[in-house]
Amino acid sequence: MLPITVGLDGSREGLAAAYWAAREAAQREVTLRLLNAGDPPGPQYVSFMGIPPSGAGDAQGQWSSRLLRETERRLAERHPGLRITTRQDREQAVPALLTAAQDSDLLVLGSRRLGAVTGFLVGSVALAVVARTQRPVVLVRAGESAEDEHLPDATGTGAIITPYRDVVLGLDLHSPADAVVEFAFEAARRRAASLRVVHGWTPAAVYGYGAVLDSGLDAAELAEEARHGLGDVLRPWKDKFPGVQVREQAVIGGAGRHLVHASRDASLLVVGRKQRRAPVGGRIGPVTHAVLQHAWAPVAVVPHD
C-alpha cells in the first residue's frame, strides 16, 4: 500500500500536520513518510523544537537531518508500531512535494491559523501543491490536536476516547465526482463517524442529478428538488457503505460559507478540485479556496476529472 507523506519545514503547523498524518497512517496501517525539501527558513524563524535555521550546503543538510530525526522520535513515542521513513530532498519544495505525492496515497501539509476572522494562512507552497497535484492533499492548521477530532466527554472536556465528530463532504451536484465522494465515505467508515453532506444551491436554478430544473418553481419546491438530487447521487454510495450514517443538507446560498460553518463541528472536511489541463500551473475553485482560508477542521482536497 502507498504511504502517507507529510511535508516538514520545522514550523508548528508542520508538526501539527505530522501528528495528524501519523494518526491517519496508524488508522490505515500504512507507512508514514516524513519529507523535508527546499531551503531552510530564514534567520528570523523559530523552529518548534528549538533547532536554529542553517545556511546552505552541508549545514542545510544537517538542519534537515535533525528536523527529520526529532520529528520521527516524537511520532514513534506516540505510535510505537507505526512504520516511519524519512527523506531529504534538495529540490525546491513545490516540485519535491509534487513528486512525492505521485507515489503517496495522501499528502499532508500545515496551515497557520491567523484568527477567527482572517482564517488560515495558506502559503504559496501549499496553494501551488494543492492546485497542481493529482493526489489528495490534507491541510492541517497549527494547534490541531487529536482531541479536536472527537466529541467532548460528559464534562465538556476534550478527549480521544469519545466518538469522532462528523466527516463533512461538500458535494457539487453539477459534477458529483466519484473520487471525492468515495474519499469522504472511506474517511467516515474508518472513523466510525457520521457523514454530513452539504450541497449549496441558489433559487435561480437547481441542478438535479443529470438535469437542470426550471427556476419557475417556488422556493419550497426548489429545495425539495435539491434534496431529491442529493439523495439520487448518494444512494449507490449508501449501498456501498451501509455502516456509514449519512445526513444530507441542501442549503440555500454558496457552499463555501456553509462548509466553513460545518467545519466547526467536524473531524475532517472534504472538498473536490477539478483538474484543469492549463498551460501554466493549476487552479483552485472559489469554494475550495474559501474553505482553505477559513475552515476550522483539517481540509482534504481531492482532485478529480
N, C-alpha and C positions, 0 to 999 in steps of 0.2 A: 504494500500500500504506500501511496505517496506521503511524504512528510508534511507537517505544517511548518512554515518558515516565518520567523519573526525578525524584522529589521531592528537592529540596536544602534543607538547613537550616543549612549551614555546619559540620556535625559530621563527625568522621572516619568514622562509619558511613555518612553521606550520601555522602561522597567514595568509599568502597568500593562503594556502590550505583551511583554514577555510572560508575566504572571497569567494573563488571560489565555495566551496561546498554550501555556503549559497545562492549564486546566482542560482546555479543549483537546489537546493531544492525548492526555491521560484518559479522557472520556471516550475518545475514538480509538484508543490503544494503537496510536501511530507514533512515529519518531518526531521529535521536535528539533528543528534546525535553527540555531542562532546565527545570524548573519550581521557582520559589520562591514560596511563598504564606504568608499569615498574618503574625503579628508576629515580629520578630527575637527571638533568645534574650535572656535577662536579662543583667545586668552581670557576673555571676559566670561566664558562659560563655566558653570559649576556643575560637575558631574554628580549624579545621585549617590555615588559611592565614594566620593572624595578623590577620584582619580583625576589628576590635573591633565588638561589637554596637552598634546605634544606637538612638536614640529614635524617636518617632513621626513621622508626616508625611514631609517631604522626606528627612530623614535615613534613615528606613527604606527609602525608595526607592533612595537612594544605596548603602546597605549591600547591598541585594538585587542591584543592578546590578553591583557589584564582585564579589559572590559568583558570579553567573552568568558574568561575563566571565572570571574567573580559572579557573573550572571548565572553561569552554569551551576556554580556551587549553591547559590541561593535557591535555584529551582529544584536541584536534586534534594535539598533538605526538605522541601515541601512535598515533593513527589518522588520518593525513593525508587520506585520501579520504572520511572519514565526514562525512555531512551532519548539521549540528548547528544546532538553533534554540533560542532562549531565550524564556522567558515569565515575567513578573512578574504576580502576582495578589494584590490587596489583600484578597481574601476570606479567611476563616479556612481553615486548612489542610485540614481534612477535606472540606468541601464543594468546595473548589477541586480537590483531588486526585480526588474522585469525578467531578466534571465533566470533568476532563482524561482520566480513564480511559475515558470513553464513546467518545472518538474516538482511542483508542490500542489497539494490538494487545496491549500489555503495559505494566503499571505496575510500577516498581521502587522499593523503599524500603529504608532502612537499619535494622538492629537492632544493639544494642550487646551484646557478649558480656560477661557478668559473671564467668564462671569455669566450670570443668568440672562443678561440682555445680549451680550455680544457672542455668546456661544463658544464654539471651538475655534482654535487657530489651526486650520488645516494648511500645513506648509506646502510650498511649491513641489517638494519631492513627493509627498503623499498624493497631492492632486494629480501630478503628472503620471504617477503609477496607476492610480485608480482609473484615469482617463484612457490608459493605453493597454493595460494588461488584459489577457484573455482568461484569467483565473479569478475566482472570488477573492476579495480583499476585505478584511475586517479592520476598522479603525476604533481604537480604544483611547478614551480620554485619560489624562493624568488623574490619579486618585481613585480610579476604578478598582473595586475590590470584589472578592468572591461574595461577600455579604450583599453587595448591591444587586446581585443576580437573583437573590432569594427573597421570598416574602418575610417580613419581620415576624418574630416569635410572639407569643401571647402577651409579653410585656412591651412590645413595640420595639424591641432591640434587634439589631441586625444579627443574622445567624446564617450558617451554611448547611444546617440540617433540615431546614424548612423547605417546602416545595419551591420550585423555581417560579419566578414571575413569568408572565406570558411572553412568548415569542410573537413579535408583531411583523406582519407582512404588508407592505404597500403594494397593492395589486392594480395594475393598469388593465382595464378591460379592453382597451383599444388593441393591446398586444400582450396577452397573458402568457408570458414566456415560461415554458416548462422548467427550464433550468432554475429560474428564480423561485417558482412555487415549490419545486422539489427540495431545494436547499432549505426553505423555511419549514416544510413538513419534517424533514430529517432532523433539523435542529430541535424542533419541538419534541419529536419522538425520543431523541437521545436524552433530553432533559425531563421527560415525562411532564411536559408543560402544555398548557393550552396554547392554541394558535389563534391570535386575533388578526383577522384580515380586514384591512381598511382600503376602501375604494372611494376616492373623491370624485364627485360629479357636479356638473353645473346645470341649472334649469334650461339652458339653451338647447341642449341635446343630451340624450343618454345613449351611450354606446352599449348595446347588449352584446351577448356572445355571438359574433358573426353578423350583426345587423345594427344599423343606425335607426333609432326610433324618432318619429316626428316630435318636435318640441311643442306642438299644439296641445298636448295633454296637460292637465293641471299638475301642480307640484306633488300631490299625493300619488297620482298615477305614475309620474316620472320616478318617484322614489321607489315605488313598487317594482317598476321595470328594472331599475338599477339593482334591486335586491335579487330579482329573478336572474338577471345576467350574472351576478356574483355566484349565485347558487349553481347555475349551469356550469360555470368554469370549475368550481371546486368539487363538484360531485364525484368525478372519477378519482380525484386525489383523496377524498374521504374514504372511498372504497379501498384505495391502495394503502392508506394509513389508518386502519379502523381504530387504533388505540389513541389517536390524537383528537382531542376535543377541539372543535373549531367554532369560533364566534365570528360572525360576519357583520361588518359595518359599512353600509353605503351612506356616505356623509356628503352634505352639500358644501361645495367650495373646493378650493385647491387642496390636493392631498398633502402637500408639504407641511402646513401648519397642523393638520390633524395628526400626522405621523409624529411630529415633534412632541405634541401633547401626549400622545400614546406612549412615547418612549420614556416618560417619567416613571411608568409602572412596568417597564419591560426588562427582560433579561437580555434580549437581543432584538434589534430592528433590522429587517431585511428589505432591501430595495434592489431594483434592477437598473442596469445601464445598457442601453442599446449600443452594440458595436457598430461604429460607422467607419467605413474604409476611407477616411480623409487622407489627403496627400501629406499633411503635416499633423503629427500628434493625434489626439483624440478629443472627445468632448464629453462633459458630464451634463446631463439634463438638469432643468431647473428644480425639479422635485428632489432629486438626489443631492444636488448642490445645497439646497436649503436644509436637508436632513443632516448632511455632513457638518454644516456650520452650527446647528443648534440642538441636535439630539442629545438626550441625557444618557442613553444606553449605548453600548457598543453597536456599531453600524456595520452590517455586512452588505457590500456592494457586489452584485452578481452580474457579470456581463452576459449578454445574450444576443443572438442574431435578430 
